[in-house]
Amino acid sequence: MKRKQFLLTGFLLFVASAAAQAQKLQLKLDPTKTRVAWTLGDVLHTVEGTFQLKSGTIVFDPQSGEASGQIVVDAASGNSGNGMRDSKMKKDVLETSKYPEIVFTPRHVSGFVAGKESVTVQVAGDFTIHGATHPLTMTLPITAKAGHVDCHTQFDVPYQQWGMKNPSTLFLKVSDTVQISITAVGDLQPAN
């Protein structure tokens, strides 16, 4: 009798675990349709540029909010349209030879409601840039239709406070904060 109870308990735990696994969702971003832009102000004008998304996946449980995955940006792809400025940014500020990637690792997703076409979610996690990790929570208004997701977010990176060099010169003074703007496109489906 104890053996049957043990097997039944084991089976029920397996079914419960499988059900919990089936509840998780995966958002996979499309690097070709996702735009990572940056804006840096100075006293005379504003400098704008882009980075390329290498990969992006967020796996999350809508009930508990527990999340995992990574969003990886190629730091060496930074492009403002000015080769000399971009070279200085990569060599002196981002030090891309030492730190080739900028990574966001999600830890928690809140506000997601299955079946709603438009919803605003909060994604909290760890933002790693220039070899250091910082807590970051992003607010993302998202639109989801038939498994296709569009979202947008903005946040500031206090790069100088986070240990990166300010590229200001005697005649050119830039802000010590860069605004990051991400417009992402991806697919939302049950996680495997």
C-alpha positions as a Markdown table, in Angstrom:
| # | Residue | x | y | z |
|---|---|---|---|---|
| 1 | Met | 0.0 | 0.0 | 0.0 |
| 2 | Lys | 2.8 | 2.4 | 0.9 |
| 3 | Arg | 4.4 | 1.8 | -2.5 |
| 4 | Lys | 1.2 | 2.7 | -4.3 |
| 5 | Gln | 0.9 | 5.9 | -2.3 |
| 6 | Phe | 4.6 | 6.7 | -3.1 |
| 7 | Leu | 4.0 | 6.2 | -6.8 |
| 8 | Leu | 0.8 | 8.2 | -6.7 |
| 9 | Thr | 2.5 | 11.0 | -4.9 |
| 10 | Gly | 5.4 | 10.9 | -7.3 |
| 11 | Phe | 3.0 | 11.0 | -10.3 |
| 12 | Leu | 1.0 | 13.9 | -8.8 |
| 13 | Leu | 4.2 | 15.9 | -8.2 |
| 14 | Phe | 5.3 | 15.2 | -11.8 |
| 15 | Val | 1.9 | 16.3 | -13.2 |
| 16 | Ala | 2.0 | 19.5 | -11.0 |
| 17 | Ser | 5.6 | 20.2 | -12.2 |
| 18 | Ala | 4.6 | 19.7 | -15.8 |
| 19 | Ala | 1.6 | 22.0 | -15.4 |
| 20 | Ala | 3.8 | 24.7 | -13.8 |
| 21 | Gln | 6.2 | 24.4 | -16.7 |
| 22 | Ala | 3.4 | 24.7 | -19.3 |
| 23 | Gln | 2.3 | 28.0 | -17.7 |
| 24 | Lys | 5.6 | 29.7 | -18.5 |
| 25 | Leu | 5.8 | 31.9 | -21.5 |
| 26 | Gln | 8.7 | 32.8 | -23.7 |
| 27 | Leu | 9.2 | 36.1 | -25.5 |
| 28 | Lys | 11.8 | 35.8 | -28.2 |
| 29 | Leu | 12.9 | 39.1 | -29.8 |
| 30 | Asp | 13.7 | 39.5 | -33.5 |
| 31 | Pro | 17.2 | 41.1 | -33.8 |
| 32 | Thr | 16.4 | 42.3 | -37.4 |
| 33 | Lys | 13.3 | 44.1 | -36.2 |
| 34 | Thr | 14.4 | 45.4 | -32.8 |
| 35 | Arg | 16.0 | 48.8 | -32.6 |
| 36 | Val | 18.3 | 49.9 | -29.7 |
| 37 | Ala | 18.9 | 53.6 | -29.9 |
| 38 | Trp | 20.9 | 56.0 | -27.7 |
| 39 | Thr | 20.9 | 59.7 | -27.2 |
| 40 | Leu | 23.6 | 61.8 | -25.6 |
| 41 | Gly | 23.2 | 65.5 | -25.1 |
| 42 | Asp | 25.9 | 68.1 | -25.2 |
| 43 | Val | 25.9 | 71.9 | -25.0 |
| 44 | Leu | 25.7 | 72.4 | -28.7 |
| 45 | His | 23.7 | 69.5 | -30.1 |
| 46 | Thr | 22.4 | 66.1 | -29.4 |
| 47 | Val | 24.2 | 63.0 | -30.6 |
| 48 | Glu | 22.1 | 60.0 | -31.5 |
| 49 | Gly | 23.1 | 56.4 | -32.4 |
| 50 | Thr | 22.2 | 52.8 | -32.4 |
| 51 | Phe | 23.4 | 49.4 | -31.2 |
| 52 | Gln | 22.6 | 46.0 | -32.7 |
| 53 | Leu | 20.6 | 43.4 | -30.7 |
| 54 | Lys | 22.5 | 40.1 | -30.8 |
| 55 | Ser | 19.8 | 38.0 | -29.1 |
| 56 | Gly | 16.9 | 38.4 | -26.7 |
| 57 | Thr | 14.8 | 35.9 | -24.8 |
| 58 | Ile | 12.7 | 36.3 | -21.7 |
| 59 | Val | 11.1 | 33.3 | -20.1 |
| 60 | Phe | 8.5 | 34.1 | -17.4 |
| 61 | Asp | 5.8 | 32.7 | -15.3 |
| 62 | Pro | 2.8 | 35.1 | -15.5 |
| 63 | Gln | 1.5 | 33.9 | -12.1 |
| 64 | Ser | 4.6 | 34.1 | -10.0 |
| 65 | Gly | 6.5 | 36.7 | -12.1 |
| 66 | Glu | 9.7 | 34.7 | -11.9 |
| 67 | Ala | 11.7 | 35.3 | -15.0 |
| 68 | Ser | 15.0 | 34.3 | -16.7 |
| 69 | Gly | 16.7 | 34.7 | -20.1 |
| 70 | Gln | 19.0 | 37.4 | -21.5 |
| 71 | Ile | 18.8 | 40.3 | -23.8 |
| 72 | Val | 22.3 | 40.8 | -25.4 |
| 73 | Val | 23.5 | 43.9 | -27.3 |
| 74 | Asp | 26.7 | 44.0 | -29.3 |
| 75 | Ala | 28.6 | 46.9 | -27.6 |
| 76 | Ala | 31.0 | 47.1 | -30.6 |
| 77 | Ser | 28.1 | 47.8 | -33.0 |
| 78 | Gly | 27.7 | 51.4 | -31.5 |
| 79 | Asn | 27.1 | 53.7 | -34.5 |
| 80 | Ser | 26.4 | 57.4 | -34.4 |
| 81 | Gly | 27.4 | 58.0 | -38.1 |
| 82 | Asn | 30.7 | 59.6 | -37.2 |
| 83 | Gly | 33.6 | 57.1 | -37.3 |
| 84 | Met | 36.0 | 59.1 | -35.2 |
| 85 | Arg | 33.4 | 59.6 | -32.4 |
| 86 | Asp | 32.3 | 56.0 | -32.6 |
| 87 | Ser | 35.9 | 54.8 | -32.3 |
| 88 | Lys | 36.5 | 56.9 | -29.2 |
| 89 | Met | 33.2 | 55.7 | -27.7 |
| 90 | Lys | 34.2 | 52.0 | -28.2 |
| 91 | Lys | 37.8 | 52.4 | -27.2 |
| 92 | Asp | 37.7 | 54.9 | -24.3 |
| 93 | Val | 34.1 | 54.8 | -22.9 |
| 94 | Leu | 32.7 | 51.3 | -23.4 |
| 95 | Glu | 36.1 | 49.6 | -23.8 |
| 96 | Thr | 34.5 | 47.0 | -26.1 |
| 97 | Ser | 37.7 | 45.0 | -26.5 |
| 98 | Lys | 37.3 | 44.1 | -22.8 |
| 99 | Tyr | 33.5 | 44.3 | -22.5 |
| 100 | Pro | 32.0 | 43.3 | -25.9 |
| 101 | Glu | 28.4 | 42.8 | -24.8 |
| 102 | Ile | 25.8 | 44.8 | -22.9 |
| 103 | Val | 23.4 | 42.3 | -21.2 |
| 104 | Phe | 20.1 | 42.6 | -19.4 |
| 105 | Thr | 19.1 | 39.5 | -17.4 |
| 106 | Pro | 15.4 | 39.6 | -16.4 |
| 107 | Arg | 14.5 | 38.3 | -12.8 |
| 108 | His | 10.8 | 39.3 | -12.5 |
| 109 | Val | 7.9 | 40.3 | -14.7 |
| 110 | Ser | 4.8 | 41.9 | -13.3 |
| 111 | Gly | 1.6 | 43.3 | -14.8 |
| 112 | Phe | 1.3 | 40.7 | -17.6 |
| 113 | Val | -2.4 | 39.7 | -18.3 |
| 114 | Ala | -2.9 | 36.8 | -20.7 |
| 115 | Gly | -5.4 | 37.5 | -23.5 |
| 116 | Lys | -5.1 | 41.3 | -23.3 |
| 117 | Glu | -3.9 | 43.0 | -26.5 |
| 118 | Ser | -2.4 | 46.0 | -24.8 |
| 119 | Val | -0.8 | 46.0 | -21.3 |
| 120 | Thr | 2.0 | 47.7 | -19.5 |
| 121 | Val | 4.5 | 45.4 | -17.8 |
| 122 | Gln | 7.4 | 45.9 | -15.5 |
| 123 | Val | 10.5 | 43.8 | -16.1 |
| 124 | Ala | 13.1 | 43.9 | -13.2 |
| 125 | Gly | 16.5 | 42.5 | -13.6 |
| 126 | Asp | 20.3 | 43.0 | -13.8 |
| 127 | Phe | 21.9 | 45.3 | -16.4 |
| 128 | Thr | 25.5 | 44.5 | -17.1 |
| 129 | Ile | 27.6 | 47.1 | -18.9 |
| 130 | His | 31.4 | 47.8 | -18.9 |
| 131 | Gly | 32.0 | 44.8 | -16.6 |
| 132 | Ala | 29.6 | 45.9 | -13.8 |
| 133 | Thr | 26.1 | 44.8 | -13.0 |
| 134 | His | 23.3 | 47.2 | -11.9 |
| 135 | Pro | 19.7 | 46.7 | -10.9 |
| 136 | Leu | 17.3 | 48.0 | -13.6 |
| 137 | Thr | 13.5 | 47.9 | -13.9 |
| 138 | Met | 12.0 | 48.7 | -17.3 |
| 139 | Thr | 8.4 | 49.8 | -18.0 |
| 140 | Leu | 7.2 | 48.3 | -21.2 |
| 141 | Pro | 3.9 | 49.1 | -22.9 |
| 142 | Ile | 3.3 | 46.1 | -25.1 |
| 143 | Thr | 0.8 | 45.1 | -27.8 |
| 144 | Ala | 0.3 | 41.4 | -28.4 |
| 145 | Lys | -1.7 | 39.9 | -31.2 |
| 146 | Ala | -1.7 | 36.2 | -32.2 |
| 147 | Gly | 1.6 | 35.6 | -30.5 |
| 148 | His | 3.3 | 38.7 | -32.1 |
| 149 | Val | 4.5 | 41.3 | -29.6 |
| 150 | Asp | 5.5 | 45.0 | -30.1 |
| 151 | Cys | 7.0 | 46.9 | -27.2 |
| 152 | His | 8.9 | 50.1 | -26.4 |
| 153 | Thr | 10.9 | 51.3 | -23.4 |
| 154 | Gln | 13.2 | 54.0 | -22.4 |
| 155 | Phe | 15.7 | 54.3 | -19.5 |
| 156 | Asp | 18.7 | 56.3 | -18.6 |
| 157 | Val | 22.2 | 55.0 | -18.1 |
| 158 | Pro | 24.3 | 57.1 | -15.7 |
| 159 | Tyr | 27.5 | 55.9 | -17.5 |
| 160 | Gln | 29.9 | 58.1 | -15.6 |
| 161 | Gln | 28.5 | 57.1 | -12.2 |
| 162 | Trp | 28.7 | 53.5 | -13.4 |
| 163 | Gly | 32.5 | 53.8 | -13.9 |
| 164 | Met | 32.8 | 54.8 | -17.6 |
| 165 | Lys | 34.8 | 57.7 | -18.8 |
| 166 | Asn | 33.0 | 60.9 | -19.8 |
| 167 | Pro | 34.2 | 61.8 | -23.3 |
| 168 | Ser | 33.9 | 65.6 | -22.7 |
| 169 | Thr | 36.8 | 67.8 | -23.8 |
| 170 | Leu | 37.8 | 71.3 | -23.1 |
| 171 | Phe | 35.4 | 72.7 | -25.7 |
| 172 | Leu | 32.8 | 69.9 | -25.8 |
| 173 | Lys | 30.8 | 69.1 | -22.7 |
| 174 | Val | 28.4 | 66.1 | -22.8 |
| 175 | Ser | 25.9 | 64.9 | -20.4 |
| 176 | Asp | 27.0 | 62.2 | -17.9 |
| 177 | Thr | 23.8 | 60.2 | -18.7 |
| 178 | Val | 22.8 | 58.4 | -21.9 |
| 179 | Gln | 19.2 | 57.8 | -22.7 |
| 180 | Ile | 18.5 | 54.3 | -24.1 |
| 181 | Ser | 15.3 | 53.7 | -26.2 |
| 182 | Ile | 14.3 | 50.2 | -27.3 |
| 183 | Thr | 11.6 | 49.4 | -29.8 |
| 184 | Ala | 11.3 | 45.6 | -29.8 |
| 185 | Val | 9.4 | 43.1 | -31.9 |
| 186 | Gly | 9.1 | 39.4 | -31.1 |
| 187 | Asp | 7.0 | 36.3 | -30.6 |
| 188 | Leu | 5.3 | 35.2 | -27.4 |
| 189 | Gln | 4.7 | 31.5 | -27.0 |
| 190 | Pro | 4.5 | 28.8 | -24.4 |
| 191 | Ala | 8.0 | 28.0 | -23.1 |
| 192 | Asn | 9.4 | 24.6 | -23.9 |
